[in-house]
Structures are given as structure tokens and as C-alpha cells.
Amino acid sequence: MDIEKFLLNPDVNDLVFEGTYNHQKIHKEKFDDRFVVIYTKTNNSYLSQNDYEVAGYLDTKDRVLYNCTYYLNELLPKEKNLIEKSSFGVLGEKLWNEIQDYIEKYSFANEEKLKDIAIEKYNHLEDYRIDSYKRDVREQFVEEMNPIIKLQKSYSSYEFTNIPEYKGHYIDVEYLNNPQKTVEKYSNKIIETIDDYRNNKEELGLELLIFRDKIEYLDIIKENKNNEFKDLYIKRNIYNSIKDIDAKTVNITIQYGDKSLTFKYEYSALKRDLTNDSKGSSGYGKAYEEVSKFIKENSQEETSRWTEEFNFSNITSITYGKNELYHYDLSSSKDKEVEEDLEIEI
């Protein structure tokens, strides 16, 4: 009997098939009205005579074989025929995305109640956590022209992916049988979790409070009163001027006072450094000695004992080949600052 026809035949549960390297005995057991568990035993297996190992899970409704092992796979046709192959990993990702969507909708629908639960914890947030979410907003502002703040997830897929069901089956089978019910069941399990380490409703409320803070902070950056975020806007302009090119290196010109220096900079390093929450960089590779010496001699700012950073605000030009990707007139910028200072004094 053909292997696929055997797997789909509800009346035959045991057969021996000739594999590439050995004989395989295939055994099937019905799990529910939809799923069949496939077991295999090979003639050179370390397993004892009465033992089998799980070789896959067959969805007889959709004719999909999940988590098929190597030895079972060698018996199947090379091209798709009666049965399609997949894995519970792919299915689990789909399920997890739907659970996240469900919890997000729940959070916004119950926002005020959840924030009330979390307000005490929010009022005692440690400084590092506040600094962390503000840093996230600044980095997003640099990378995106129209940044949209999204609600962070305070829960983990670990809370449901490791729940074993009968004979090692997981909730993927449950999901295929009833997607909506499964999503609701495990979403609510996560929402209602309270133990010695966490209260998930409190965590959801805390993320909502931080979410609103991040939106407010982004608005402050956009308003940019008194040019408070000048360096951030410079980083953003540089990043957007270079982000779409295909290059290994670019030429950077930095200026301190009336002195300037041009050197090569690794393109990937520049993109990375711009998206870090820093005003400058010292990752100038092969040009290290030259750039370090230049900054020591010309910068009025205090430098580190171990490294000398150039500030992104001191970049006046970035070129690639014959094309100038970015230009910044440092002198006109300083003139503007002087004019603004005079206006304030008057």
C-alpha cells in the first residue's frame, strides 16, 4: 500500500515499509476526530521491540502532516501529493500573534481599570526604566520619519507554549480544532495570571501608562522647544540621508573650529551608531589614530581617557563615490544660534 494512502486510511493501523536504509514499521493511533498520531520503529533502532517513537501528527481534515521526522519523511513522495508537510512551529507563531492581538484589544478596552491597578507600581518606577523607554522613543525617532508608538508586550509566549497535552501534543492541535476558543482560552489565562513574581493585569496597566508617556515624550521631541533636541534631529537627518544606499564605506568630514578632516567610515557601523542613543561615535576603524589625534588637538569638549568620540553634530559632509549624501553648514548653524541669543538678550 502507498504510504500516503496508508496514513489516510482509517481502517489500517500497522504496516511495514521499505526505507532507504532499513525497514520501518508504522503504527497509527487516533487522537481525536481530526488528528492521528504517527509512530515509527526501525529495524536498527535502539528502541526495544515494543517501543515506538512519535514520527508526526496527521491532520486528516486538511491532510497536513505536522512535525514529520526524518525516517518517516524518507518514505513520503518528494513532491507534494495527497499530504502536505508543515510544523507546529509555524502554527504556533500564528497562534501567538493572534493571542497578542487579543490581549492588546483587551488592554485598550479596559485601559482605565488596568491603569488604576498599576498606578502604584508606576509611581515607583526606577529611573533606569524611565530612561529606557525614553531612549526607545529617541531611537525610533531617528529611524522612522513618521514614528508610531506601539503598546509593548509585558507577557511571554513561554506562558503557554510549554503546556504539554496528552502524549506530548500541544495546543496547536487544540487551535486547529477551534481557533477562536483556543485564542480566548490562553489569552485569558495570561491576562489572569497572578503568582509570587507578577500580576499580569498590573503589568498590562503599567505598559499602558508607559505607552501614554512615550506618546507624550514623542510630542515633546516633535515640538522641539528652544531646539532642545538639536543633536537628535541632526542624527535623524544623517540617518535618513544614508539609509538606502548599498555601500561598504562612506567618506565622512568632521569639523571642529576652522579645522576639518575627511576619513573613511564603515557604512554598517555608521548606521548602527546613529541608531544607538549616543551623540557621537568612536568606531572609526582604520582611521582611528588619525581621527583620534585630530579630535584631541581640535575639540574643546572633554574626551574619554580611553577613546575620543566625534559628535554627529560635527559632521559637515558624507559622500559616497561622487555623490554627497549629507551636508551640514556648521558656521551658519552657529550664526543662527548667536542671532537667537541676541534676540533673547533684547
C-alpha positions in Angstrom: 0.0 0.0 0.0 1.2 3.5 -0.8 2.5 5.3 2.3 0.1 8.3 1.9 -2.9 6.2 1.3 -2.0 4.1 4.4 -1.7 7.3 6.5 -5.1 8.5 5.4 -6.8 5.1 5.7 -8.8 4.9 9.0 -9.1 1.1 8.7 -5.4 0.1 8.7 -3.2 1.0 11.7 0.0 -1.0 11.1 2.2 -1.7 8.1 5.9 -2.2 7.3 7.6 0.0 4.7 10.9 -0.3 3.0 13.0 2.8 3.6 16.3 3.8 2.1 18.4 2.3 4.8 16.0 0.0 6.7 12.5 -1.4 7.2 10.1 0.8 9.1 7.1 -0.3 10.9 4.4 2.4 11.0 1.8 2.5 13.7 -1.2 5.0 13.9 -3.3 6.0 16.8 -6.4 8.1 16.7 -6.1 11.2 18.9 -9.4 12.8 18.3 -11.9 13.1 15.4 -9.4 15.0 13.4 -5.8 14.0 14.4 -3.9 10.8 14.1 -0.5 10.3 15.8 2.0 8.5 13.7 4.7 6.3 15.3 7.6 4.5 13.7 10.0 1.7 14.7 13.1 0.8 12.6 14.9 -2.5 12.4 18.1 -0.9 13.6 16.6 1.3 16.2 17.9 1.4 19.8 14.3 1.2 20.9 13.1 -2.1 22.3 10.8 -4.4 20.3 7.6 -2.9 21.8 8.7 0.7 21.7 7.9 3.3 19.0 8.8 6.9 18.7 6.5 9.7 17.6 7.1 10.5 13.9 4.4 13.1 13.2 0.8 14.3 13.7 -1.6 13.9 10.8 -4.5 16.4 10.4 -6.9 14.2 8.4 -9.2 17.1 7.7 -6.7 19.3 6.0 -4.4 16.5 5.1 -1.4 18.1 6.7 1.4 16.1 8.4 3.0 18.1 11.2 6.5 17.6 12.7 7.4 14.8 10.4 10.6 13.0 11.4 13.4 12.2 9.0 12.7 8.4 8.9 9.0 9.0 8.1 9.8 11.7 5.6 12.1 9.4 3.6 9.0 7.2 2.8 6.9 10.1 1.5 6.9 11.3 -2.1 9.4 14.0 -2.8 6.8 16.3 -4.3 3.5 17.3 -2.7 0.8 14.7 -3.5 -2.0 13.8 -1.1 -0.4 15.1 2.1 1.2 18.5 2.8 4.0 18.8 5.4 4.3 21.5 8.0 5.4 22.1 11.6 3.8 23.1 14.8 6.4 25.9 15.0 4.8 27.7 12.1 1.3 27.2 13.5 2.5 28.3 17.0 3.7 31.6 15.6 0.3 32.3 14.0 -1.4 31.4 17.3 0.9 33.6 19.3 0.3 36.6 17.0 -3.5 36.1 17.5 -3.1 35.9 21.3 -1.1 39.1 21.3 -3.8 40.9 19.2 -6.5 39.6 21.6 -4.6 40.8 24.7 -3.9 44.2 23.1 -7.6 44.7 22.3 -8.4 43.7 25.9 -5.9 46.2 27.2 -7.3 49.2 25.4 -10.9 48.1 26.1 -10.1 48.0 29.8 -7.5 50.8 29.9 -8.7 52.9 32.9 -9.3 49.8 35.1 -5.9 48.4 34.3 -4.1 51.7 34.8 -5.7 52.0 38.3 -4.3 48.6 39.2 -0.8 49.6 38.1 -0.7 53.2 39.3 1.2 52.5 42.5 3.9 50.5 40.7 4.1 53.2 38.0 4.6 55.9 40.7 7.6 53.9 42.0 9.3 53.2 38.6 13.1 53.1 38.9 15.0 55.8 36.9 16.6 53.2 34.6 13.2 52.1 33.4 12.1 55.6 32.6 15.4 56.3 30.9 15.0 53.1 28.9 11.6 53.8 27.4 12.6 57.4 26.6 15.7 56.0 24.9 13.5 53.7 22.9 11.4 56.7 21.7 14.6 58.7 20.7 15.9 55.7 18.7 12.6 55.2 17.0 12.5 59.0 16.1 15.9 58.7 14.4 15.0 55.6 12.4 11.4 56.5 11.3 10.2 59.5 9.5 6.7 59.1 10.9 7.2 57.2 14.2 4.1 55.4 15.6 4.3 54.3 19.3 3.1 50.8 19.8 2.0 49.2 23.0 4.8 47.0 24.4 4.0 43.4 25.4 4.7 42.6 29.0 4.0 38.9 28.7 5.8 36.0 27.2 4.9 33.2 24.8 6.6 30.9 27.4 3.4 31.2 29.4 1.5 28.9 27.0 3.9 27.3 24.6 5.3 24.8 27.1 1.9 23.5 28.3 2.0 19.7 27.5 -1.1 17.9 26.5 -1.8 14.2 26.1 1.2 12.2 24.7 3.2 15.3 24.1 0.6 17.1 22.0 0.5 20.9 22.3 -2.2 23.5 22.0 -1.5 23.6 18.2 -4.0 20.7 17.9 -6.5 22.5 20.0 -6.1 25.6 17.9 -6.7 23.7 14.6 -9.9 22.2 16.1 -11.3 25.5 17.4 -9.1 28.6 16.7 -11.3 31.3 18.4 -11.9 29.3 21.5 -8.2 28.4 21.9 -7.1 32.0 21.4 -9.6 33.2 24.0 -8.7 30.4 26.5 -5.0 31.0 26.5 -5.2 34.8 26.2 -7.4 34.9 29.3 -5.0 32.5 31.1 -2.2 35.0 30.5 -4.4 38.0 31.5 -5.5 36.4 34.8 -2.0 35.2 35.8 -1.1 36.2 39.4 1.8 34.5 41.2 4.7 35.3 43.5 6.5 37.1 40.7 3.9 39.0 38.7 0.4 40.2 38.4 -0.3 40.3 34.6 -3.1 42.8 34.9 -0.8 45.1 36.8 1.8 44.6 34.1 -0.7 45.3 31.3 -1.7 48.5 33.1 1.9 49.6 33.6 2.6 49.1 29.9 -0.5 51.3 29.1 0.8 54.1 31.4 4.3 53.9 29.8 2.6 53.8 26.3 0.9 57.1 27.0 4.1 58.6 28.4 6.0 57.6 25.3 3.4 59.3 23.1 3.7 62.4 25.2 7.5 62.3 25.1 7.4 61.9 21.3 5.2 65.0 21.1 7.8 67.0 23.1 10.5 65.9 20.7 8.4 66.9 17.7 7.8 70.3 19.3 11.5 70.7 20.0 11.2 73.9 22.1 14.4 76.0 22.2 16.0 73.5 19.8 16.4 71.2 22.8 16.7 68.1 20.6 19.1 69.6 18.1 21.5 66.7 18.2 18.7 64.2 17.8 17.4 66.0 14.7 20.9 66.0 13.2 21.2 62.2 13.8 17.8 61.7 12.1 18.8 63.8 9.1 22.1 61.9 8.7 20.4 58.6 9.1 17.7 59.3 6.5 20.2 60.7 4.0 22.3 57.4 4.1 19.9 54.6 5.0 19.0 53.5 1.5 22.5 53.2 -0.1 24.4 50.0 -0.8 27.9 50.7 0.4 30.7 49.2 2.5 32.3 52.5 3.4 31.4 56.2 3.1 33.6 59.3 3.4 32.9 61.5 6.4 34.1 65.0 7.0 34.1 66.3 10.6 34.8 69.9 11.6 36.0 71.4 14.8 36.5 75.2 14.8 38.0 76.1 11.4 39.7 72.7 11.0 38.2 69.7 9.1 39.2 66.1 8.5 37.8 63.6 6.0 38.2 59.9 6.5 36.5 56.6 5.6 33.9 55.1 7.8 32.3 51.7 7.7 28.7 52.2 6.4 27.1 49.5 8.6 28.9 50.9 11.7 27.6 54.4 10.9 24.0 53.2 10.6 24.4 51.2 13.8 26.0 54.1 15.7 23.3 56.6 14.6 20.5 54.4 16.0 22.3 54.0 19.3 21.3 56.6 21.9 24.6 58.5 21.7 25.6 61.9 20.4 28.7 60.5 18.8 30.9 57.6 17.9 34.5 56.4 18.2 34.1 53.4 15.9 36.2 54.8 13.1 38.2 51.6 12.4 41.3 52.0 10.3 41.2 55.8 10.6 41.4 55.6 14.5 44.8 57.1 15.0 44.3 60.0 12.5 40.8 60.9 13.8 41.8 60.4 17.5 44.7 62.8 17.1 42.6 65.4 15.2 39.9 65.4 17.9 42.4 65.7 20.7 44.0 68.7 19.1 40.9 70.5 18.0 37.9 69.6 20.2 37.1 71.8 23.1 35.0 69.1 24.7 36.3 66.7 27.4 37.3 63.4 25.9 37.4 60.0 27.5 40.7 58.6 28.8 40.3 55.6 26.6 38.7 56.9 23.4 37.9 60.1 21.6 34.4 60.4 20.1 33.5 62.8 17.3 30.0 64.2 17.7 27.5 63.6 14.9 26.8 67.4 15.1 30.3 67.9 13.9 29.8 66.0 10.7 29.6 68.5 7.8 29.6 66.1 4.9 29.1 62.5 4.0 29.9 61.3 0.5 29.7 58.1 -1.4 31.6 58.0 -4.7 30.9 61.3 -6.3 27.6 61.9 -4.6 27.2 64.0 -1.5 24.6 62.3 0.7 24.6 64.8 3.6 25.7 68.4 4.1 25.6 70.5 7.2 26.9 74.1 7.3 28.4 74.3 10.8 29.2 78.0 10.6 25.7 79.1 9.5 24.3 77.0 12.3 26.4 78.8 14.9 25.5 82.2 13.3 21.8 81.3 13.8 22.5 80.3 17.4 24.2 83.7 18.0 21.2 85.5 16.5 18.8 83.6 18.7 20.9 84.5 21.8 20.8 88.2 20.8 17.1 88.1 20.4 16.7 86.6 23.9 19.0 89.3 25.4 17.0 92.1 23.8 
